[in-house]
């Protein structure tokens, strides 16, 4: 790969994808951002858009579609188009069959993608981050922060939330460097934080925030009252289950392994806002 070869970023307008694209551009790399709204249109539900996005690229960063996972099909198409290296965003817990309480976890969309990539013959790296710190600033939890109260059904369960800028730096290292092929990097922040500690960090940074523990039923009802379809609210409740049970409290070392430095803290993230 040379600096003139375009690096495809599927999901390039999303939370991690746009950061990956920005870092690659800052390094002088040619980048092809692909999403439903970008110039290079890519739609997971429309395989007819895949070939054009893949045409002429040998390296790609891929953010799967959680709602309709078709990663194995994309991997087949990418290999057939001449792609050589893929860095795939996944998630912690995929290799744990008991991660969720009501369903087995080894046949989920993320794990299907990981298995397909490992057996594809491509050069590959898999990234398994824990929950994003940016969920509080620009993602799912941001409306709760704006309202001043983290009304979450996770009790005092802690999570070492990971900064998506760290994820992006690891992704770029795997896309452009050596020594990362065939590796699975699990990533977290530097320390586990309870919702109360998250709220205290926001308050100290100038955004007053409290934490109110609620039940899963209360969480679903609140989501529905805010206009979220019940089936979507139930999916979020399912996703929050492992966090509530403390399954995400452990630290992972992928950021240190790849970047040679500690991961960014929540305080680091908040200091960079604006």
N, C-alpha and C positions, 0 to 999 in steps of 0.2 A: 504494500500500500504506500502510495506517495501522498504528499499534501494536496495534490490536485484531484485525487480520487474522492468523489463525494461520499460522505458517511451519512447513511440514512438514519433518521431518528423518527421512528414510528411512535406516535403520541407526542410529537415534538412541540405541541402547544400546551401540554399538561404540566403538572407540578414538577416532575423530574425531567421530562423531556425537554422543556424549554430551557432548563438549566444546563442540561447536557449540550444542547445546541449552542447556547451562548458561550460555554467554555471552549467548545471546539472552534467556534468562530474566532474567539480571542486568541487561540493558538495558531490561527492562520489556516485552519483546515476548511476544506469545502464541505458544506453541510446541506443536506436535503431534508427539510422538515416536511413530514407527511402526517396529515390529520384530515378530518372531515372538512376543516375550514381553511386549510393552507393551500398555497398555490399548487403543490403536489398533493392532490386529493387522495386520501386513503380512508376507506371505510371498511371496518371489520365485517360488516354485514353485506358487503358488496365485493366479492372476490375479483370482479372485473377491474377494480381500481388497484389491485395489488401489483400486477405486472408492470404498470407504468411507474409506480413508485420504486419498484425493485430494479428497473432497467438501468444497467451500467454501474451498479454499486457492488462493492465487494465486502463492505463492513456495515453492520446495522446494530442500533440500539432499539430494543422492542419493549414497549409497555403493553402488556396484554389487555384485552377487554374482559374485565371481570364478569360483566353481565352476560356475555355470550362468548365464552372462550373458544377460539379457533386457532390457537397457537400452533398445534401440530400441522394443520393444513398450510399455514403461512410458512412454516419451516420447510415443508416439502417444496412449496413454490419458490422460496428463496434459494434453496439448493439448486433447483432446476434452472434458475435464472443466472447462476454463476456466483452467488454470494459465497464468501469464504469464512467470514467471522461474524458471530452474533453474540451480543451481550443482552441477556434476558432479565428483565425485572421480575422478581418473584416475591415471596414473603416468608418470614419465619413461621415455623410450625407445620410446613407442608409435609415433612417426613414423619410426623407424629400422628398415628391413626386415631388417637384419643384426644386430639386437640379440641375438637368440638364434641359436645355431649350427645347430640341427637343424630349424628350421622358420621359415617367413616370419612376419613380425611385423605386417604391415599389415592383417591380417584377424582380429586378436585381439578379444576381447570389449570391452576398453577402447576400442580404436579404432573399433569398430562403434558404440559409444555416443557417442563424440565426433562422428563423422560424422552420426549421426542427429540429435543435438542441434543441430549447426550448420545443418542443413537443415530444422529443425522449424518455424521462424518464431517460436519463443520467444525471449525475452531470455535470454542464456546466458553463463555463465563456466565455464571448465574449469580444474581444479587438477591439476597434475602434480607431486606431490612425489617425492623420492627415498625411500630406505628410512627408516622411522620410527626415531627415537631410542628410542621406547617399546617397540620390539621387544625391547630388552634388559631392560626393567623390568616389562613386563606382557604381552609378546607372545611370538613364536616363539622368541626366544633366551633368554627369562627362565629356563627350566629349566637351561640351560647356565650362566648366571650363578649360579643357586642352587647348582649343583654345583661352582662355583669354577673352571671351565675352559671357555673358548670353543673347543670342538672343532668348527671350521668349515672347510669345503673352499674357502676363499677366499685362502689363502696370505697375502701381505702387502698385498693389494689394499685401497685406501683408498676410503672413501665419506664424504661430508659429510652424515651422518645429520641428518634434520630433526625438530625437536620438534613433536609433534602439537598442542600448544597454539598454535604459530605457524600451522599449517594451519587450525585452527579460527578464529583471528582473521582470517585472510585470507578464509575462507569467509563469516564474518559480515559483513565489509566488503562483499563482493560481493552478499550477500543483501539487505542493507539500504541500501547506498549507491549513489552514482552513479559513472560513469567506468570501470566494469568490464565492461560488456556487450561480448560478442564477443571477450573476451580469454582467452588461454591463459597461465596463470601456472605456470611451472616453479619449484619450490622446493627449496632445500637448506639445510643448516646453514652455519655460517660457515667451516668448514675441513674438508678430507678427513681421516679418521682411519683408520689401519690397525687390525686387531683387537688388535694389541699395545698400541696407544695407547688403545683403548677399555678394555682390561683395566687399564692403568695408571691411567686416570681413575677407574674403579670402586675400585681398591685405595686410591687417595689419598682417596676419599670414605668409606672405611671398610668396603668390601666386597671382601675379597681375591679377586683374579681373575687367572688366567693365560690364555694363548692357546696352543693346540696345533694346528698345521696338520695337516689330514688330507686324504685323497683323497676324491673324490666317492663312490667305491665304499664307502669306510669310513664316510662320512657316511650313506649309504643303509642300510648294514648296522646302524649304531648306532640309526637311527630305527626300523627294523623290530624290533630287539631291545627297544626301549622300548615296543613295542606299536602303533606307527604302521603302517597298511597299506602294503605295498610301493608300490602305485600312488600313494599320497599322498606317500611319501618321494621317489619319482622326480620328482613334480611340484615338490617343494621343491628338489631338486637342479637341475632345469631353471631354476627361478626364480633360484637363486643363481649360475647360470652367468655372466650379464653382470657381476655384482658381482665374481666371481672373475677375470674378464678385464679388470677396470679400467674397464668401461663406465660406472660410476657415480661416478667420481672427480672429475668436473668440478663446479664451483659453478654454481648458478642463483640468480637475483636476485629471484624473485617476492615473497619476504617483504619485502625492502627496498622494492620498487616499490609495494606496497600499503600497508604499515604505516609506512614512513618511518623504519625503524630496522633495525639488524642482526638476523639471526636468533639465537635462543637457541643456546648451545653445549651440548655434553654435560655440562660442568661445571654449567651453569645448571640443566639437568634434574635432575641428581643432587642438587643443593643443595635442590631443592624437594620431594624425596621425603619422604613422611610428613607 
